[in-house]
Amino acid sequence: MTRRLRIEHVTEVAYAQPAASSHNEVRMTPLTLPAQTTLDARVTVNPTTPTWTYWDYWGTQVTGFDLMDPHGRLTITASSLVETTPPEPLPAAPSWAEVAERVAHSRLLEFASPTGRTTVPAKLAKKARKAAAGLDPHETALAVSALVAGRVSYLPGATSVNTSPAEAWEQGAGVCQDITHLTVAMLRAVGLPARYVSGYLHPEREAELHRPVAGQSHAWIEYWAGDWCGYDPTNGVRADESHVVVARGRDYDDVTPHKGIYRGVPGGPPEVTVEFTRVA
């Protein structure tokens, strides 16, 4: 079923003392894809300052801006209107030899190699290979996702942005970022290219029209099996019309919604709110 969603993503940064200056980049603009059309999108900043946009190496739209005057608070508001449709049927599963051939001769190699955030100990790689034994790439993606979900429970606040996949596995709890990093890492360990997806998930599949709903940003995976296929290991479902893609990369570092530097004393973490309204 086609959905039209209005999304407002607000990030507020309060400094302990006014920052003398700051330099920022934001990845909060949804992409236009075969199953997703961005009808309107804008990023506004308070204090008001000029912004510019560009496309990064991974195909994400980035909004950049500088604040050169002292400011005690920074508010970033990303508003978008996105129309989504159900995903197409999965492509026929390629053989593992075909996957290996594509990895060796294309940019898929970037999504088949471990990064600092997607490296797991040998014992976890062995568990992934055992779970995938005798399965085709689609079946492998489901089996490895289930392996991770069976071990790591979703528990907000259980981890930090710097928690490693191995740490999340050992403590048996984490957030969608941890579950996604673990799944990506273990899929790469069995030879299946996988990438980290950052975006939004509407929390109520049958939400009433025009009723705002509080939500949050979300992370899931895409694996390559003849084409890129989205799967949400945190919820155990295919990525569908409730998912809105903003950015895709090797791991969280490639898709961070807001990153920057400022000149001033250390402050607390930013406050983030996301609100969804289903308008059609």
PECOR-V949887 format. One record per residue. N is the residue number from 0. RES is the residue in one small letter. PSI is psi in whole degrees, -180 to 180 (none if undefined). NEAR is the number of other C-alpha atoms within 8 Angstrom. Layout:
N&RES&PSI&NEAR + N&RES&PSI&NEAR
This chain:
0&m&132&5 + 1&t&138&8 + 2&r&147&12 + 3&r&118&11 + 4&l&134&12 + 5&r&130&12 + 6&i&132&13 + 7&e&118&11 + 8&h&114&12 + 9&v&128&11 + 10&t&125&11 + 11&e&127&11 + 12&v&120&11 + 13&a&124&10 + 14&y&147&12 + 15&a&-36&9 + 16&q&154&8 + 17&p&132&10 + 18&a&138&13 + 19&a&-34&11 + 20&s&162&13 + 21&s&153&12 + 22&h&125&11 + 23&n&153&11 + 24&e&142&11 + 25&v&133&11 + 26&r&86&14 + 27&m&11&12 + 28&t&115&12 + 29&p&147&13 + 30&l&160&12 + 31&t&122&7 + 32&l&173&6 + 33&p&-36&5 + 34&a&16&10 + 35&q&126&12 + 36&t&124&11 + 37&t&111&12 + 38&l&-30&8 + 39&d&142&7 + 40&a&138&11 + 41&r&150&8 + 42&v&123&11 + 43&t&152&8 + 44&v&139&10 + 45&n&120&8 + 46&p&148&9 + 47&t&134&6 + 48&t&153&9 + 49&p&146&6 + 50&t&161&8 + 51&w&160&7 + 52&t&153&8 + 53&y&167&7 + 54&w&127&9 + 55&d&-179&8 + 56&y&-31&5 + 57&w&3&9 + 58&g&23&8 + 59&t&140&13 + 60&q&126&12 + 61&v&134&13 + 62&t&125&12 + 63&g&151&11 + 64&f&154&11 + 65&d&143&11 + 66&l&114&10 + 67&m&-3&7 + 68&d&155&6 + 69&p&139&9 + 70&h&135&10 + 71&g&-15&10 + 72&r&147&10 + 73&l&126&11 + 74&t&124&11 + 75&i&123&11 + 76&t&117&11 + 77&a&116&14 + 78&s&137&11 + 79&s&155&14 + 80&l&118&12 + 81&v&136&15 + 82&e&127&12 + 83&t&152&13 + 84&t&161&11 + 85&p&151&9 + 86&p&156&8 + 87&e&159&5 + 88&p&150&4 + 89&l&142&5 + 90&p&160&7 + 91&a&138&6 + 92&a&128&9 + 93&p&166&10 + 94&s&163&8 + 95&w&-31&8 + 96&a&-39&6 + 97&e&-40&8 + 98&v&-48&12 + 99&a&-38&9 + 100&e&-43&8 + 101&r&-40&9 + 102&v&-41&12 + 103&a&-22&8 + 104&h&28&8 + 105&s&180&7 + 106&r&-5&7 + 107&l&-22&11 + 108&l&-33&11 + 109&e&-27&7 + 110&f&6&12 + 111&a&-6&12 + 112&s&142&7 + 113&p&150&10 + 114&t&180&8 + 115&g&-33&5 + 116&r&-7&10 + 117&t&41&13 + 118&t&131&9 + 119&v&155&11 + 120&p&162&7 + 121&a&-34&6 + 122&k&-33&6 + 123&l&-37&9 + 124&a&-39&12 + 125&k&-40&8 + 126&k&-40&8 + 127&a&-44&14 + 128&r&-36&10 + 129&k&-42&7 + 130&a&-30&10 + 131&a&-4&13 + 132&a&124&6 + 133&g&4&4 + 134&l&154&8 + 135&d&174&11 + 136&p&-41&12 + 137&h&-45&9 + 138&e&-35&9 + 139&t&-44&12 + 140&a&-42&10 + 141&l&-42&8 + 142&a&-44&10 + 143&v&-40&14 + 144&s&-42&11 + 145&a&-37&10 + 146&l&-45&10 + 147&v&-48&13 + 148&a&-32&12 + 149&g&-21&7 + 150&r&-40&9 + 151&v&111&13 + 152&s&145&9 + 153&y&119&9 + 154&l&100&8 + 155&p&135&7 + 156&g&-2&7 + 157&a&-22&8 + 158&t&173&12 + 159&s&175&6 + 160&v&-20&4 + 161&n&7&5 + 162&t&135&9 + 163&s&160&9 + 164&p&-41&15 + 165&a&-38&9 + 166&e&-42&8 + 167&a&-40&15 + 168&w&-46&12 + 169&e&-39&6 + 170&q&-12&7 + 171&g&21&9 + 172&a&151&13 + 173&g&-172&16 + 174&v&-178&12 + 175&c&-32&11 + 176&q&-44&11 + 177&d&-45&13 + 178&i&-39&16 + 179&t&-46&14 + 180&h&-44&13 + 181&l&-45&14 + 182&t&-44&13 + 183&v&-47&13 + 184&a&-44&13 + 185&m&-30&13 + 186&l&-42&15 + 187&r&-34&14 + 188&a&-26&10 + 189&v&3&10 + 190&g&12&8 + 191&l&119&13 + 192&p&138&13 + 193&a&147&14 + 194&r&158&13 + 195&y&131&16 + 196&v&131&14 + 197&s&138&14 + 198&g&-141&14 + 199&y&151&12 + 200&l&118&11 + 201&h&125&9 + 202&p&-13&7 + 203&e&106&6 + 204&r&-33&6 + 205&e&44&4 + 206&a&146&7 + 207&e&149&6 + 208&l&140&8 + 209&h&14&7 + 210&r&115&8 + 211&p&141&8 + 212&v&130&9 + 213&a&138&9 + 214&g&-152&11 + 215&q&168&9 + 216&s&165&9 + 217&h&163&10 + 218&a&144&13 + 219&w&-172&16 + 220&i&160&15 + 221&e&133&12 + 222&y&154&13 + 223&w&118&10 + 224&a&67&14 + 225&g&-29&9 + 226&d&171&6 + 227&w&131&8 + 228&c&127&9 + 229&g&139&10 + 230&y&139&12 + 231&d&96&12 + 232&p&-24&15 + 233&t&-38&10 + 234&n&-5&5 + 235&g&39&10 + 236&v&159&7 + 237&r&146&7 + 238&a&127&11 + 239&d&-155&8 + 240&e&-8&13 + 241&s&-12&10 + 242&h&137&10 + 243&v&117&12 + 244&v&129&11 + 245&v&-46&14 + 246&a&154&14 + 247&r&140&14 + 248&g&-168&11 + 249&r&-36&12 + 250&d&-171&12 + 251&y&-33&11 + 252&d&-28&6 + 253&d&-14&9 + 254&v&12&13 + 255&t&124&9 + 256&p&-41&7 + 257&h&125&8 + 258&k&153&8 + 259&g&-178&8 + 260&i&153&7 + 261&y&159&9 + 262&r&112&8 + 263&g&-175&9 + 264&v&155&8 + 265&p&143&6 + 266&g&-174&8 + 267&g&178&8 + 268&p&155&5 + 269&p&156&8 + 270&e&128&7 + 271&v&133&8 + 272&t&144&10 + 273&v&130&12 + 274&e&133&12 + 275&f&142&13 + 276&t&120&12 + 277&r&117&14 + 278&v&-9&9 + 279&a&none&6
